[in-house]
Amino acid sequence: MAEQMASSPWRATVVTLFPELFPGPLGASLAGEALKQGLWSLETVALRDFGIGRHRSVDDTPAGGGAGMVLRADVVAAALGAARAKAPEAPAIYLSPRGEPLTQALARDLSAASGLLLLAGRFEGIDQRVIEARALREVSIGDYVLSGGELAAMVLIDAVVRLLPGVVGAAASLAEESFEAGLLEYPHYTRPREWEGRSIPDVLLSGDHKRIAEWRRAEAERLTRERRPDLWARYEGKR
């Protein structure tokens, strides 16, 4: 039994009003190939299936008045219960603009779990009571608002799936990516050597691996300092 559990693929279970949106981009490229190979699995739970009444209503007007509609706590809780039965150990996450930022460190932590239970919100959001009652962890993919949480769920899943064993061919590729060392990634070049009057930096053609590593580190630091002073400040504080 323990061997069977250990070999189970990482699973993403998404509660959504629009299950037809999945797998979407997750069915292509690295994530899609890994999905076909069984390195991870994807399942959706249709929120509408748990709607109230003949019209399967899932939302209602905000208490206290205001624009828009809010997903009902009882409907969301029922859908989460069905999803939890499929993923009993997975961390439960609500994709929300007010959540903690999705970072590379968080993606790496989540890749170590057995999978994720994701709730994709719609309208003005979901009833706060279900967030509290089901201890949902709120995660944001950026400081902007989308029409729903499905795209955010796909972003989070993709960020995690590519960290799973066997998905990306070379472990070194992951180690040198942006944010892994707290820095943005250095610039990349390839053939042709000359293009529109621009040359590949001589150091990259020198064959001197020590100098190349030093140049790449210096460029990563320069780009981070210029473009992301927030990251640079954290990086400086850890040195």
C-alpha positions as CSV (number, residue, x, y, z in Angstrom):
1,M,0.0,0.0,0.0
2,A,2.8,2.4,0.9
3,E,4.5,1.7,-2.4
4,Q,1.3,2.4,-4.3
5,M,0.9,5.8,-2.5
6,A,4.5,6.7,-3.1
7,S,4.2,6.1,-6.8
8,S,0.9,8.1,-7.2
9,P,1.4,11.1,-9.5
10,W,1.1,14.7,-8.2
11,R,-2.6,15.6,-8.6
12,A,-4.2,19.0,-9.2
13,T,-7.9,19.1,-8.4
14,V,-9.7,22.3,-9.5
15,V,-13.1,23.5,-8.3
16,T,-14.4,25.7,-11.1
17,L,-17.5,27.1,-12.8
18,F,-15.9,26.4,-16.1
19,P,-14.3,22.9,-16.2
20,E,-14.2,23.0,-20.0
21,L,-11.4,25.5,-19.7
22,F,-9.0,22.7,-18.6
23,P,-6.5,21.5,-19.4
24,G,-6.1,24.5,-21.7
25,P,-2.5,25.5,-22.0
26,L,-1.6,22.8,-19.4
27,G,-2.2,20.2,-22.1
28,A,0.7,21.5,-24.2
29,S,4.5,21.8,-24.0
30,L,6.2,20.5,-20.9
31,A,3.2,20.3,-18.7
32,G,1.1,18.6,-21.4
33,E,3.8,16.0,-22.2
34,A,4.2,15.3,-18.4
35,L,0.4,14.9,-18.2
36,K,0.4,12.4,-21.0
37,Q,3.3,10.5,-19.3
38,G,1.4,10.3,-16.1
39,L,3.9,12.4,-14.1
40,W,1.0,14.4,-12.8
41,S,-2.8,14.3,-13.1
42,L,-5.6,16.9,-13.4
43,E,-9.2,16.7,-12.3
44,T,-11.9,19.3,-12.2
45,V,-15.0,19.6,-10.0
46,A,-17.9,21.5,-11.6
47,L,-19.2,24.1,-9.1
48,R,-22.5,24.3,-11.0
49,D,-23.2,20.6,-10.0
50,F,-23.7,21.8,-6.5
51,G,-25.9,24.8,-7.3
52,I,-29.2,25.5,-5.6
53,G,-32.6,25.0,-7.2
54,R,-33.8,24.2,-10.7
55,H,-31.3,26.7,-12.2
56,R,-28.4,25.4,-10.2
57,S,-27.7,28.9,-8.7
58,V,-24.2,29.3,-7.2
59,D,-24.2,33.0,-6.3
60,D,-26.3,35.7,-4.6
61,T,-26.2,39.4,-4.0
62,P,-23.7,40.8,-1.5
63,A,-24.8,41.2,2.1
64,G,-24.9,44.9,2.8
65,G,-25.5,45.8,-0.8
66,G,-23.1,46.7,-3.6
67,A,-22.3,45.7,-7.1
68,G,-21.8,42.2,-8.5
69,M,-22.6,38.8,-7.1
70,V,-20.8,36.5,-4.5
71,L,-20.4,32.8,-4.6
72,R,-22.5,31.1,-1.9
73,A,-20.7,29.5,1.1
74,D,-23.0,26.4,1.1
75,V,-22.4,25.8,-2.6
76,V,-18.7,26.3,-2.5
77,A,-18.4,24.1,0.6
78,A,-20.3,21.3,-1.0
79,A,-18.0,21.4,-4.1
80,L,-14.9,21.6,-1.9
81,G,-16.2,18.6,0.1
82,A,-16.4,16.5,-3.1
83,A,-13.0,17.7,-4.2
84,R,-11.5,16.9,-0.8
85,A,-12.8,13.3,-1.1
86,K,-10.6,13.0,-4.2
87,A,-7.6,14.8,-2.6
88,P,-7.7,14.2,1.1
89,E,-4.2,15.4,1.9
90,A,-3.7,18.2,-0.7
91,P,-3.3,21.8,0.5
92,A,-6.5,23.8,-0.3
93,I,-5.8,27.1,-2.1
94,Y,-8.2,29.9,-3.2
95,L,-6.9,32.0,-6.0
96,S,-7.5,35.5,-4.9
97,P,-6.0,39.0,-5.7
98,R,-5.7,39.7,-2.0
99,G,-3.7,36.5,-1.3
100,E,0.0,36.0,-0.6
101,P,2.1,36.4,-3.7
102,L,3.0,33.3,-5.8
103,T,6.7,33.0,-5.6
104,Q,9.2,30.5,-6.9
105,A,9.8,29.5,-3.2
106,L,6.1,28.8,-2.7
107,A,5.9,26.9,-6.0
108,R,8.8,24.7,-4.8
109,D,7.1,24.1,-1.4
110,L,3.8,23.1,-3.1
111,S,5.7,20.7,-5.5
112,A,6.6,18.7,-2.4
113,A,2.9,18.1,-1.5
114,S,0.9,15.2,-2.9
115,G,-1.0,17.6,-5.0
116,L,-3.2,20.7,-4.7
117,L,-6.9,21.4,-4.3
118,L,-7.6,24.7,-6.0
119,L,-10.7,26.9,-5.9
120,A,-11.1,29.2,-8.9
121,G,-13.4,32.1,-7.9
122,R,-15.7,34.2,-10.0
123,F,-17.8,37.4,-9.8
124,E,-16.9,39.5,-6.7
125,G,-15.4,36.5,-4.9
126,I,-16.7,33.9,-2.4
127,D,-18.4,34.2,0.9
128,Q,-15.7,34.8,3.6
129,R,-17.2,32.2,5.9
130,V,-16.2,29.3,3.7
131,I,-12.6,30.7,3.4
132,E,-12.4,30.6,7.2
133,A,-14.3,27.4,7.8
134,R,-12.3,25.4,5.3
135,A,-9.0,27.1,6.1
136,L,-8.4,28.1,2.5
137,R,-4.9,29.5,1.8
138,E,-5.3,32.6,-0.4
139,V,-2.7,33.0,-3.2
140,S,-2.3,35.7,-5.8
141,I,-0.5,35.6,-9.1
142,G,-0.1,39.4,-9.3
143,D,-1.5,42.8,-8.5
144,Y,-4.3,42.8,-11.0
145,V,-7.8,41.4,-11.3
146,L,-8.9,38.7,-13.8
147,S,-12.4,37.6,-14.7
148,G,-12.0,34.4,-12.7
149,G,-9.5,32.2,-11.0
150,E,-9.1,29.6,-13.7
151,L,-6.2,31.3,-15.5
152,A,-4.5,31.9,-12.1
153,A,-5.0,28.3,-11.2
154,M,-3.3,27.3,-14.5
155,V,-0.4,29.6,-13.8
156,L,0.1,28.1,-10.3
157,I,-0.2,24.6,-11.6
158,D,2.3,25.2,-14.4
159,A,4.8,26.8,-12.0
160,V,4.6,23.7,-9.7
161,V,4.4,21.0,-12.4
162,R,7.7,22.0,-14.0
163,L,9.4,21.4,-10.7
164,L,8.2,17.8,-10.4
165,P,10.8,15.1,-11.0
166,G,11.2,14.2,-14.6
167,V,9.2,17.1,-16.1
168,V,12.2,19.3,-17.0
169,G,15.1,17.3,-18.5
170,A,18.1,19.0,-16.9
171,A,18.0,19.8,-13.2
172,A,20.7,22.5,-13.9
173,S,18.1,24.4,-16.0
174,L,15.9,24.8,-13.0
175,A,18.7,25.8,-10.7
176,E,19.7,28.7,-12.9
177,E,16.3,30.2,-13.6
178,S,15.0,33.5,-12.4
179,F,14.2,33.7,-8.7
180,E,15.9,30.4,-7.7
181,A,18.8,32.3,-6.2
182,G,16.8,35.4,-5.4
183,L,18.0,37.1,-8.7
184,L,16.6,37.5,-12.1
185,E,18.1,35.3,-14.8
186,Y,21.2,36.4,-16.8
187,P,20.8,37.1,-20.6
188,H,21.0,34.2,-23.1
189,Y,22.6,34.1,-26.6
190,T,22.9,31.5,-29.3
191,R,23.7,31.3,-33.1
192,P,24.3,33.3,-35.2
193,R,27.4,34.8,-33.7
194,E,26.6,38.2,-35.4
195,W,23.0,39.4,-35.9
196,E,22.0,42.8,-37.1
197,G,25.3,44.3,-36.0
198,R,25.0,42.8,-32.6
199,S,27.6,40.2,-31.3
200,I,27.5,37.6,-28.7
201,P,29.6,38.8,-25.7
202,D,33.2,37.6,-26.2
203,V,33.3,36.1,-22.7
204,L,30.7,33.6,-23.7
205,L,32.8,32.4,-26.5
206,S,36.0,32.2,-24.5
207,G,35.7,28.7,-23.2
208,D,36.7,30.0,-19.8
209,H,34.0,28.5,-17.5
210,K,35.0,30.5,-14.5
211,R,34.8,33.8,-16.3
212,I,31.5,32.8,-17.9
213,A,30.0,32.0,-14.5
214,E,31.3,35.3,-13.1
215,W,29.8,37.3,-16.1
216,R,26.5,35.5,-15.7
217,R,26.3,36.3,-12.0
218,A,27.3,39.9,-12.5
219,E,24.6,40.3,-15.2
220,A,22.0,38.6,-13.0
221,E,22.8,41.0,-10.2
222,R,22.8,44.0,-12.6
223,L,19.4,43.2,-14.0
224,T,17.9,42.5,-10.6
225,R,19.3,45.8,-9.2
226,E,17.9,47.8,-12.2
227,R,14.5,46.1,-12.7
228,R,13.5,44.7,-9.4
229,P,14.8,46.8,-6.5
230,D,12.5,44.8,-4.1
231,L,14.2,41.6,-5.0
232,W,17.6,43.2,-4.9
233,A,17.0,44.5,-1.4
234,R,16.0,41.0,-0.2
235,Y,19.1,39.5,-1.9
236,E,21.4,42.1,-0.4
237,G,19.9,41.4,3.1
238,K,20.7,37.7,2.8
239,R,24.4,38.2,1.7
